[in-house]
Amino acid sequence: MAPESIAATGLAGAGPWRLGLRRLRSNRVALASLGLFALIVVFVLAAPLWADHVAETGPNKTHTLQKIEVDGEKRDVVNPEGKPIGPVWLGAGGKFFLGADSRLGRDEMVRLMYGGRTSLFIGIVSGLLTTALATLLALLSGYFRGWTDTVISRAMDVIWAFPVLLFAIALGLVLAVGGLQIGPLHLSGGSIWIPILIIGVVMVPYMARPIRGEVLSLREKEFVESAIAQGAGTVRIMFSEILPNLISTIIVFFTLNIAANMLLESALSFLGVGVQAPNASWGTMIATGNNLISSAPLLTIIPGTMILLTVLSLNVFGDGLRDALDPKSKVRFEAHSGLSAPEGSETIGGLTP
């Protein structure tokens, strides 16, 4: 783009974050995915409102012997054969909107909303834990190199050697039985923090290794050598010079990591080593509905669809965020594949937004 064109667009002297935001705003698919994720978050946060003012029940309250009025007709929540009532939509004023979840007769809609809160909480918090541990280990490994890099890299290789699901299942089985004792802090086997710690730890190598590679590259840059020459300390160089240059990568990894962590949590909960009863998550709801999949398939399809939409929206938005914050990756792909930017497309500093 010519200097006159850059000045005309108001992007002269614009920083990388402003350019990245501009590229992201032009990606309608990524923005639509972000909007879908926002709707899912609003949906699960509204769980107490729906439970208290519409369904008038809690996520763990049973209605095995209860009858409800549906379009003027009395119906069993759980019939004598043990089959729960199906979706009644608005026929009962919002009660059992998606039916009951099992022979216990718990409201499926209420559990779907509360289960979503649990799944999102685990995905986000474990993602924060993974991000913090991976970034710290990558900084130490890439900056100090030598024996520090060797020790950390070999430890990551040990975790990497195990299939992530099998490793998480093994940890889940051990901690679900005996809980976890960390000094004065004790976590029982049924605590929601157990799957958070498990997922947060086993996913560290998948994020630490690529960040370590970037740290190794940044370690040789002129601005780091200049900071060393000026007498800057190790901590200052790592957190004031190198870390700011990793922020865009960390943000993208964190977004994608939430989706991966939610999938892992669902798998662990489905197998019984994740979220423990009476807590609900979308994974535990699929496990419960699996027992009635032939007679009530919606009990499995609905939470499975929520997982699909959440993970899909996060992955698509994460891809769009990566393209916006790191456009060079797309340019490198085009250069290696022989592709070129569409004719007439706008470029910023030689890069296609």
C-alpha positions as CSV (number, residue, x, y, z in Angstrom):
1,M,0.0,0.0,0.0
2,A,1.3,3.4,-0.9
3,P,2.1,5.9,1.9
4,E,-0.7,8.2,0.6
5,S,-3.2,5.3,0.9
6,I,-2.0,4.5,4.4
7,A,-2.4,8.1,5.5
8,A,-5.9,8.1,3.9
9,T,-7.0,5.1,5.9
10,G,-5.8,6.7,9.2
11,L,-3.4,3.7,9.8
12,A,-0.2,5.7,9.6
13,G,1.8,4.9,12.6
14,A,-0.8,2.4,13.8
15,G,0.5,-0.2,16.3
16,P,0.2,-4.0,15.8
17,W,-2.8,-4.3,18.2
18,R,-4.8,-1.7,16.2
19,L,-3.9,-3.4,12.9
20,G,-4.8,-6.8,14.4
21,L,-8.2,-5.4,15.6
22,R,-8.9,-4.1,12.2
23,R,-8.1,-7.4,10.6
24,L,-10.3,-9.2,13.2
25,R,-13.2,-6.8,12.5
26,S,-13.0,-7.7,8.8
27,N,-13.3,-11.4,9.6
28,R,-17.1,-11.9,9.8
29,V,-16.9,-15.6,10.5
30,A,-14.6,-15.1,13.5
31,L,-16.9,-12.3,14.8
32,A,-20.0,-14.5,14.3
33,S,-18.3,-17.3,16.3
34,L,-17.5,-14.8,19.1
35,G,-21.1,-13.8,19.1
36,L,-22.2,-17.4,19.3
37,F,-19.9,-18.0,22.2
38,A,-21.2,-14.9,24.0
39,L,-24.7,-16.2,23.6
40,I,-23.7,-19.5,25.2
41,V,-22.1,-17.7,28.1
42,V,-25.3,-15.6,28.6
43,F,-27.4,-18.7,28.4
44,V,-25.5,-20.5,31.2
45,L,-25.2,-17.4,33.4
46,A,-29.0,-17.1,33.3
47,A,-29.3,-20.5,35.0
48,P,-30.4,-19.1,38.4
49,L,-33.1,-16.9,36.8
50,W,-34.6,-19.8,34.8
51,A,-34.4,-22.2,37.8
52,D,-36.0,-19.8,40.3
53,H,-38.6,-18.0,38.2
54,V,-39.5,-20.4,35.4
55,A,-38.7,-24.0,36.2
56,E,-39.0,-23.5,40.0
57,T,-36.6,-26.2,40.8
58,G,-32.9,-26.8,41.3
59,P,-30.4,-28.8,39.2
60,N,-30.2,-31.6,41.8
61,K,-33.8,-31.7,42.9
62,T,-35.6,-34.9,42.1
63,H,-39.2,-35.3,41.0
64,T,-39.5,-39.0,40.7
65,L,-43.1,-39.3,42.1
66,Q,-44.3,-35.8,40.9
67,K,-47.0,-35.1,38.4
68,I,-47.2,-32.0,36.3
69,E,-50.0,-30.4,34.3
70,V,-49.2,-30.3,30.6
71,D,-51.9,-28.5,28.4
72,G,-54.5,-29.3,31.1
73,E,-53.5,-33.0,31.4
74,K,-51.7,-34.5,34.4
75,R,-48.6,-36.4,33.5
76,D,-46.0,-38.4,35.5
77,V,-42.5,-36.8,35.5
78,V,-41.2,-40.5,35.6
79,N,-43.7,-43.1,34.5
80,P,-44.0,-46.5,36.3
81,E,-41.6,-48.1,33.8
82,G,-38.9,-45.6,34.8
83,K,-39.0,-43.5,31.6
84,P,-38.6,-39.8,32.2
85,I,-41.0,-37.3,30.6
86,G,-39.8,-35.9,27.3
87,P,-39.7,-32.2,26.3
88,V,-42.9,-30.4,27.0
89,W,-41.7,-27.1,25.6
90,L,-44.1,-24.4,27.0
91,G,-46.9,-26.8,27.8
92,A,-46.1,-26.6,31.5
93,G,-45.2,-23.0,31.7
94,G,-41.5,-23.6,31.2
95,K,-41.2,-26.5,33.7
96,F,-39.4,-29.5,32.2
97,F,-38.8,-27.5,29.0
98,L,-36.4,-30.2,27.8
99,G,-38.0,-33.0,29.8
100,A,-36.5,-34.9,32.8
101,D,-33.0,-36.3,32.7
102,S,-33.4,-39.8,34.3
103,R,-35.4,-41.9,36.7
104,L,-34.6,-39.2,39.3
105,G,-36.8,-36.8,37.4
106,R,-34.4,-33.8,37.4
107,D,-35.2,-30.9,35.1
108,E,-33.0,-31.3,32.0
109,M,-33.1,-27.6,31.0
110,V,-32.0,-26.5,34.5
111,R,-29.2,-29.1,34.5
112,L,-28.1,-28.1,31.0
113,M,-27.7,-24.5,32.1
114,Y,-25.9,-25.3,35.4
115,G,-23.9,-28.0,33.7
116,G,-22.7,-25.4,31.1
117,R,-21.6,-23.2,33.9
118,T,-19.5,-26.0,35.3
119,S,-18.0,-27.0,31.9
120,L,-17.1,-23.4,31.0
121,F,-15.7,-22.7,34.5
122,I,-13.5,-25.8,34.2
123,G,-12.4,-24.9,30.7
124,I,-11.5,-21.3,31.4
125,V,-9.9,-21.8,34.8
126,S,-7.9,-24.8,33.7
127,G,-6.9,-22.8,30.6
128,L,-5.6,-20.0,32.8
129,L,-3.6,-22.6,34.8
130,T,-2.2,-24.2,31.7
131,T,-1.3,-20.8,30.3
132,A,0.4,-19.6,33.4
133,L,2.5,-22.8,33.9
134,A,3.3,-23.1,30.2
135,T,4.4,-19.5,29.9
136,L,6.6,-19.6,33.0
137,L,8.3,-22.9,32.0
138,A,8.8,-21.7,28.4
139,L,10.4,-18.5,29.6
140,L,12.8,-20.3,32.0
141,S,13.6,-23.0,29.4
142,G,14.1,-20.7,26.4
143,Y,16.0,-17.9,28.2
144,F,18.4,-19.9,30.4
145,R,18.9,-22.8,28.0
146,G,21.6,-25.3,29.0
147,W,20.7,-27.6,31.9
148,T,17.6,-25.6,32.8
149,D,16.2,-26.2,29.3
150,T,17.2,-29.9,29.4
151,V,15.5,-30.6,32.7
152,I,12.2,-28.7,31.8
153,S,12.2,-30.2,28.3
154,R,12.7,-33.8,29.5
155,A,9.9,-33.3,32.1
156,M,7.6,-32.1,29.3
157,D,8.6,-35.1,27.2
158,V,7.6,-37.4,30.0
159,I,4.1,-35.9,30.1
160,W,4.0,-35.7,26.3
161,A,4.8,-39.4,26.0
162,F,1.5,-40.4,27.5
163,P,-1.8,-40.1,25.5
164,V,-3.4,-37.1,27.1
165,L,-6.7,-38.8,27.7
166,L,-5.2,-41.9,29.3
167,F,-2.9,-39.8,31.5
168,A,-5.8,-37.7,32.6
169,I,-7.9,-40.8,33.4
170,A,-5.1,-42.3,35.5
171,L,-4.7,-39.1,37.5
172,G,-8.4,-38.8,37.8
173,L,-8.8,-42.3,39.2
174,V,-6.1,-41.7,41.8
175,L,-7.3,-38.3,42.9
176,A,-11.0,-39.3,42.8
177,V,-10.3,-42.0,45.4
178,G,-7.9,-40.3,47.8
179,G,-8.4,-36.6,47.0
180,L,-5.4,-34.2,47.0
181,Q,-3.4,-32.9,50.0
182,I,-1.2,-29.8,49.4
183,G,0.1,-28.6,52.7
184,P,-2.9,-27.3,54.7
185,L,-5.1,-27.4,51.6
186,H,-7.1,-30.6,51.1
187,L,-9.3,-31.3,48.1
188,S,-11.8,-34.1,48.3
189,G,-12.2,-36.6,45.5
190,G,-15.5,-35.0,44.4
191,S,-14.2,-31.4,44.3
192,I,-14.5,-29.6,41.0
193,W,-10.9,-28.4,41.5
194,I,-9.6,-31.9,40.9
195,P,-10.4,-32.0,37.2
196,I,-9.3,-28.4,36.9
197,L,-5.8,-29.3,38.2
198,I,-5.6,-32.5,36.2
199,I,-6.5,-30.8,32.9
200,G,-4.5,-27.7,33.6
201,V,-1.3,-29.9,34.2
202,V,-1.6,-32.5,31.4
203,M,-2.1,-29.8,28.7
204,V,1.0,-27.8,29.7
205,P,3.4,-29.4,27.2
206,Y,1.1,-28.8,24.2
207,M,1.4,-25.0,24.9
208,A,4.9,-24.8,26.5
209,R,6.8,-26.3,23.6
210,P,5.8,-23.8,20.8
211,I,6.2,-20.8,23.2
212,R,9.6,-22.1,24.2
213,G,10.6,-22.0,20.5
214,E,9.5,-18.4,20.3
215,V,11.5,-17.5,23.4
216,L,14.6,-19.1,22.0
217,S,14.2,-16.9,18.9
218,L,13.5,-13.7,20.8
219,R,16.5,-14.4,23.1
220,E,18.8,-13.7,20.2
221,K,17.1,-10.4,19.1
222,E,19.0,-7.1,19.3
223,F,16.6,-5.6,21.8
224,V,17.4,-8.3,24.3
225,E,21.2,-7.9,23.8
226,S,20.7,-4.1,24.2
227,A,18.9,-4.7,27.5
228,I,21.6,-7.0,28.7
229,A,24.2,-4.4,27.7
230,Q,22.4,-1.8,29.8
231,G,22.6,-4.0,32.8
232,A,19.0,-5.1,33.0
233,G,18.4,-8.1,35.3
234,T,17.2,-11.5,34.2
235,V,13.7,-11.1,35.6
236,R,13.3,-7.7,33.9
237,I,14.4,-9.0,30.6
238,M,12.1,-12.0,30.7
239,F,9.0,-10.2,31.8
240,S,9.6,-6.7,30.4
241,E,11.3,-7.5,27.1
242,I,10.4,-11.0,26.0
243,L,7.0,-11.6,27.5
244,P,5.3,-8.6,25.9
245,N,6.3,-10.0,22.5
246,L,4.6,-13.3,23.4
247,I,1.2,-11.8,24.4
248,S,-0.4,-12.3,21.0
249,T,0.7,-15.9,20.8
250,I,-0.4,-16.6,24.4
251,I,-3.9,-15.1,23.8
252,V,-4.4,-17.3,20.7
253,F,-3.2,-20.4,22.5
254,F,-5.4,-19.6,25.5
255,T,-8.5,-19.2,23.4
256,L,-7.9,-22.6,21.6
257,N,-6.9,-24.2,24.9
258,I,-10.3,-23.5,26.5
259,A,-12.0,-25.5,23.7
260,A,-9.5,-28.4,24.1
261,N,-9.9,-28.4,27.9
262,M,-13.7,-28.5,27.6
263,L,-13.5,-31.5,25.4
264,L,-11.1,-33.3,27.8
265,E,-13.4,-32.5,30.7
266,S,-16.4,-33.9,28.9
267,A,-14.5,-37.1,28.1
268,L,-13.3,-37.5,31.7
269,S,-16.8,-36.8,33.1
270,F,-18.4,-39.2,30.7
271,L,-16.0,-41.9,31.9
272,G,-16.7,-41.0,35.5
273,V,-13.3,-39.5,36.6
274,G,-14.1,-35.9,36.0
275,V,-16.9,-33.9,37.5
276,Q,-18.5,-36.0,40.3
277,A,-22.2,-36.3,41.3
278,P,-24.3,-34.5,42.3
279,N,-22.5,-31.7,40.2
280,A,-23.6,-31.5,36.6
281,S,-21.5,-30.8,33.5
282,W,-22.3,-31.5,29.9
283,G,-20.0,-34.5,30.1
284,T,-21.9,-36.0,33.0
285,M,-25.2,-35.3,31.3
286,I,-24.1,-37.3,28.2
287,A,-23.1,-40.1,30.5
288,T,-26.5,-40.1,32.2
289,G,-28.4,-39.8,28.9
290,N,-26.4,-42.7,27.4
291,N,-28.3,-45.1,29.5
292,L,-31.5,-44.0,27.9
293,I,-30.2,-43.3,24.4
294,S,-32.7,-45.6,22.7
295,S,-35.8,-44.3,24.4
296,A,-34.8,-40.7,25.1
297,P,-31.9,-39.7,22.6
298,L,-32.3,-36.0,23.3
299,L,-30.8,-36.5,26.7
300,T,-27.5,-37.2,24.9
301,I,-28.0,-35.1,21.8
302,I,-28.7,-31.8,23.6
303,P,-25.6,-31.5,25.8
304,G,-23.5,-33.0,23.0
305,T,-24.7,-30.2,20.7
306,M,-23.9,-27.6,23.3
307,I,-20.3,-28.9,23.5
308,L,-20.1,-29.0,19.7
309,L,-21.3,-25.4,19.4
310,T,-19.0,-24.1,22.2
311,V,-15.9,-25.8,20.9
312,L,-16.6,-24.9,17.3
313,S,-17.2,-21.2,18.1
314,L,-13.9,-21.0,20.2
315,N,-11.9,-22.8,17.6
316,V,-13.1,-20.7,14.7
317,F,-12.7,-17.5,16.7
318,G,-9.2,-18.6,17.8
319,D,-8.2,-19.2,14.2
320,G,-9.5,-15.8,13.2
321,L,-7.6,-14.2,16.2
322,R,-4.4,-16.0,15.1
323,D,-4.8,-14.6,11.5
324,A,-5.4,-11.1,12.9
325,L,-2.5,-11.0,15.3
326,D,-0.1,-13.0,13.3
327,P,-0.8,-12.3,9.6
328,K,2.8,-13.4,8.7
329,S,1.6,-17.0,9.2
330,K,-0.9,-16.6,6.3
331,V,1.7,-14.9,4.2
332,R,4.2,-17.7,4.7
333,F,1.5,-20.2,3.7
334,E,0.7,-18.3,0.5
335,A,4.5,-18.0,-0.3
336,H,5.1,-21.7,0.2
337,S,2.0,-22.8,-1.6
338,G,2.4,-20.4,-4.6
339,L,-0.9,-18.6,-3.8
340,S,-1.3,-14.9,-4.0
341,A,-3.6,-12.4,-2.6
342,P,-6.9,-11.8,-4.5
343,E,-6.6,-9.1,-7.1
344,G,-7.7,-5.8,-5.9
345,S,-7.5,-6.8,-2.2
346,E,-6.2,-4.2,0.3
347,T,-2.8,-4.7,1.9
348,I,-1.3,-3.1,4.9
349,G,2.5,-2.9,4.9
350,G,2.6,-5.6,2.3
351,L,0.3,-7.9,4.2
352,T,-3.2,-8.8,3.3
353,P,-5.5,-8.0,6.3
